[in-house]
Amino acid sequence: MGDAFRSYEVGDFYDEMFSSQNEARPHYRELLERFGELSDSELERKHRLASQNFLNQGITFTVYSDNQGTERIFPFDPIPRIIPRQEWEHVERGLVQRITALNRFLHDIYHDQRIVKEGIIPLEVVQSAKHFRPEFMGVDVPKDIYIHICGSDLIRDRDGNYLVLEDNGRCPSGVSYMLTNRQVMKRVFPALFSQHKVQPIDHYGQELLNLLRFVAPKNCPTPADPTVVLLSPGIYNSAYFEHSFLARSMGIEIVVGQDLTVKDDVVFMKTTKGLKRVDVVYRRIDDDFLDPTVFREDSLLGVPGIVEAYKKGNVNLANAIGTGVADDKVMYYFVPAMIRFYMGEEPILPNVPTYLTMFEEDRKYVLENIAQLVVKSANESGGYGMLIGPHATAEEHEKFRQAIIADPRNYVAQPVISLSRSPSYCEGGTIEGRHIDLRPYILYGDKITVVPGGLTRVALRKGSLVVNSSQGGGSKDSWVVDED
Amino acid sequence: MLSRVADSLYWLSRYIERAENNARILDVNLQVTLDCERSGPAEERVNWLPILATLEDQTLFNKHHATVNAEMVCDFVTFSSENPNSILSCVARARENARTVRDYISSEMWERINGLYLWMNSPEARLVYKSSAIDLYRSVVDYSHQFHGTTDATLTQGEGWNFIQVGKYLERADSASRILDLKYHILLPEGEKVGGTVDTVQWQAVLKSCSAFEAYRKIHTGQVTPWSVAEFILLHESFPRSVRFCVDGFDRALHRISGCDRAHFANPAERLSGRLLSDLHYAAIKDIIQQGLHQYLDNIQVRLVEAASAMRKQYCEWMETPMPTAAASVQKM
């Protein structure tokens, strides 16, 4: 082992870099050697350089612990994660299969509901899903694509198997971190890239733009050259940096609600040269805030009338309205069944075993074993509304038991998965194992593109299983590497 | 270009310029009052009241303060968060506008504005202010100059750049006319003569507020006279802080935006700016003094406001919609 790794402990986990305490996995050997050559102070300097890079570029997100909102950088871990190409191809196939099934499901659920009629998914689950939009029954969307941009969260269990933890079919964020992590890595560790055949990811912006242009609405007056904009909630949103980053890399306008207006069911943006028609909106605003005349009346972020324009085929939205029904954690339970139902295939990437507390038998088991389980509320994200049984107090267990009994439809439970660990640069300058996940980004346009790698999030707090940026998580560059 | 972006660039530039002008006025007034022999509460009031009158902040000031003295006026115009036109408020608003157009302006421009904002909010700035407020005002002016220099050196000189010029020149023209008007509000102490020492010092102060003293001296070597100062600040063709020069810059930027040649106008804003410019071209200082300098300046300010609103109506007509507040736009990542 290299110098920096002298006191590294593999522990009782699946370690991404080491197959045992003294044995590095083959695809990590080169990297280990290079890091081994770095002295502590050099490593410290490189880490500082990288963090400085993020700060200077203003790559920050906003934390709302008080009314002020503080800008912070997303901690960066300079030790990359390496995924061998063959392993990645398996993941890629699984993700393609999954987004295909999800899009077919969404089309079905907003049209014939065959999957309900044939008894695969209970009607009640669909109807009670918080983000199901019955007002869109029978509405056709361009090219029948609902989820254009997907960011599924994957984890690896104790044996290194990839499992799907959740599908983010609404407005998955974080892709700008994936892209800037790579830029910063290239700047700070240029030599590493010449020693590895790392698959590039820089084409994300172009692929995203191609996709958005591909899904122009049926009434677009200039189908060969549609006008695409990115709709952001504005500078106070925690992901504003990402919005402006993506708009810049696609060369499209970033707009807020008040920049758009709807006339005769057509969406326009207000420019200094008058109104300009908008054809495709890559919206980074949830359904609820999109149109105060249809959803939340108090939304100041949205565009009054945009939903009607969308229904009439005068504008398209990516992602479509109502995809949240597939994000529901109860619906997640049924995704393997969807894959079998729509595609006649076995799921390539399995789900994490899940108990639905709406089923009596499952509920009984969950209530009795809550201290060993992870309990999640069906519609929360960002690590909120979640109980990690083994890490919680008896009082918290009881609180969740009562919540489950009061609203069994709204909870799911899963065994605690011992997430894989990866060597990470930790506070104090040591390298220690930390739990990680992986969020790959999938684009569904005229073809399905999975960007090689994705965003690896790291739970930088010792022992923590929560990787969310709002809860002390960081991230690292993720490489898909060709082995020779 | 999105109207909102044009509007933000315009305001960003106006606020930076306003912060600079406030800093200049306070700087000069501090220096002038240091020369005053007598000083008691009554004199301080006489020395500082005109500043509030010039900035049109008197009512707001009186709401929060019972007495007018150097410390209170300086605090109010420098750091007060109650005063939307204090240097600190202007800088904060400039930065807010810059953030919304972060992807239009260059990183270097952003770093200048962000740097000024961070510095104004730092304990260091308070220390500088305590030990010598003049140093703080000089730094604000420096930052503003760096911002405009950086803008010229790093930003494509297209539509957005022109909106920045519009904001800068409008604010500067307005401010120059106010600084000149400052003298109107300053009373000569009893027993002092027009043209006497105190009077000269006051007119020199007006010149210095506009960084015009040295330039003025190159042209007028004799006595500093009221009409020659007024002429210089109002009508000089090529001094970059004269009202005429600023209106020329404003008019030119407007024409660049519309693409109309400068002998004609394409919209009401250009008609107003062009007419004002031509009045300034042909004005004679003798007539202005005869008519009354204060009235003339008042009229200029009104016409600048009219041109500004015509410009906003032309390019940002719908801007009345309120911006979403921080609380309303919180969404989880």
Interface residues (C-beta under 8 A of the other chain):
Chain A: Q57 G58 F61 Y64 N67 G69 S173 G174 P233 G234 I235 Y236 N237 S238 A239 S244 A247 R248 E253 I254 V255 V256 G257 Q258 D259 T261 M269 K270 T271 T272 K273 I285 D286 F289 D298 S299 L300 L301 S381 G382 Y384 N468 S469 S470
Chain B: M1 L2 S3 R4 A6 E96 R99 T100 R102 D103 S107 W110 E159 I257 Y315 C316 W318 T321 P322 M323 P324 T325 A326 A327 A328 S329 V330 Q331 K332 M333
